[in-house]
Amino acid sequence: MFKKRKNVADIEEGKMLSPKFDKDGLIPVITTDSKTREVLMHGYMNSEALKKTIETKEAYYWSRSRKEVWHKGETSGFIQKVVEIRIDDDQDSVWMSVDIGDGASCHVGYKSCFYRTVPLGKIQDTEKVEMEFKDKKKKFDPKIIYKDKPNPTKI
């Protein structure tokens, strides 16, 4: 679907998109808010999701738990409108800048999936590391939005 990877010079310095998908056919994606630069989420794309994202200017990802391409915001209504896509030097990870308006990107209801901080310093007991919530207020109630959908997080 995309240009074949032939040599390091073309991959690192060339103009042609030649993404390196892993053994499962996936490439990691970090998604940030185009206005605040806040990290919203980390996800994966396969070649179909990347192609759809480029063509529609809306974010599509690969769900590793459901084994399918999904349109971000299709259920919640918080569509990620793509402002810019960048790929790193060896084309094995993607950085996507999106506009979510006043919406959210986290299926738990927060704006960002990174809503907690991990304390730094000496750890006495790894089973008792207590995180702090940075986002106090959810943008939506997931029980209402996803009432008919299975929880995407598998334990």
N, C-alpha and C positions, 0 to 999 in steps of 0.2 A: 504494500500500500504506500509506504514512504520509500525514499531513496535508500538503496542498499548501502550498508557501511563497508567501505572499501579500504580506506587508509586513514591514518591518524590526522594527517594534514587537512584532509577534506572535512573530517568530523570536527576538529578543533578550530579550524580557521576558515572553513568553507561557508558558503551561503545556503547550501541545501539542507533541509531538515532530514536528519537520519537518526531518529530516536532509537536508543538501545533499550529494548524491552527485556525484562528478566526471563528466567526459564519458564515462568508461568504466563509470559506474554504481557507483563504489566510494567508500568513506569510510575514511580512515585511523583505525587503532585503536592506542592505546598500552595495553599490559596490564601491570599491576603486581601484586605479591604483596600480598594483603590484610593480612598480618601485618607484614611488614617494609617495605612500600611500595617495595621494590626493583623497578626496571623489568625485566620479564621478556622482553617482546618488542614488536615493532611489526608490525602486519599490516593487512589490509584486510577490509572486509565489503561485500557488496552488500546490497540490501534483504532478500533471502531469508535470508542469514546473520544479519543483525541481528534479524529477526523470530524465527528459530529460537533465537537466543541469549536473547532476552527471554522467550520462551515456555518453554524447557526449563531455564533457569538454568545452562546449560553453554555454553561458548564454541564458536562456529562462525565460520569465516573463509572468505574467498574466496581460492583459490589462483590467483595470476596466471599461474604457469607451467603448471598443469594445467587451468586454466579451469573450476574447479568449486568448489562449497561443500564444506568439509571440517570434520569434528568434531574439534576439538583433543584429542589424546590417544587417539583411536580405535585407532590402531595401537600406540602406546607404552604405553597404559594410564594415562597421566598426564592425566586429564580436568581441565580448568579449570572449577571450580565457581564461578559468578559470585556475588560478594557485592554488588557495586554497579556500575552503569553511569552515567557522567556524560557529558554532551555539552557542548561549548564554547559560548561566547556566540553565535556565528553558526551553530551547529549543523553545522559541516563537519569536525569531528573528534571521536572518541570516546575516553574514558578508562575503562578497565574494570579493576576490582579483583577478583582471583580468588583462590581457595584451591586450591593444588596439593598440599597436604599436604607430604610430604617428597619430592615428585617433581621433575620438570624441565619446562621449556617449550621448550627448544632442541633441534632435531632433530640437533644435533651431540653432544648428551649432557649439556651443562651445564644448571644450573638456569635461568640467564638467557641469552638470546641476546647480551647485552652482557657478555661475559666477558673482553674485552681493553680496555686503555686506550691511547690515542694520546698520545705525549709532546708536551708543549707547549714552545714556544720556536722559535728560528730554525731553518729547514730548509735544510740545505746541498744536499741532493739528494732531490727528491720521490719518487724510486724506491727510496730506502733509509731510509724512515721505519719504525723498528722498534717494534712494539707490545709491551706487557707483558701477560702473562696474569694476570688477577686471580683467576679461578677456576682452581684447580690440579687439581681432581678432578671427573670426570664422574659424573653420577647414573646413567647407563646407557651401554652400548656400542651405538652406532647400527648397527654391522655385524650385530649379533645381532637387534636390534629391527626393523630395516628391510631384512633380508636379501633379501626378495622384492619390495621396492619400489624405484623409481628414486630417485636423489638429487634432492631438491626444489630444490637450488641449480643454476641454470643460469649458466654462465660466458659 
